[in-house]
C-alpha cells in the first residue's frame, strides 16, 4: 500500500538482493527509488515502482538485476557467468 494514499501499488516490482547490507544500501540511498515495507522485514528484497525505473541509470539497474539473479542462480552457473565477464 502506498503510505501517502493508502491505495495498493499498481506497478510494484520486487527485486531480490544478496543480503541485508545490500538491501540497506539501496533503501537508504536517496538517489534511487527503492524502498521496503514491513511485510518484507527479514527478507532480502527491495521494492520499486515500475513507473520509477527511469530514475535509475541503466548500468546501475543492470548491476542490481544481475546481482538479484546471482543471489538465486545455481552457484556453478553464477561462477561461469562472472568468469566470462
DAPE-V927196 format. One record per helix or strand of 3 or more residues. SS is the DSSP state (H for helix, E for strand). FROM is the first residue (numbers start at 1). LEN is the number of residues. Records with the same first field share a line. If there is no record, write none. Layout:
# DAPE-V927196
SS = FROM-LEN + FROM-LEN
This chain:
# DAPE-V927196
E = 12-5 + 45-5
H = 20-9 + 38-3 + 50-6 + 58-15 + 75-9
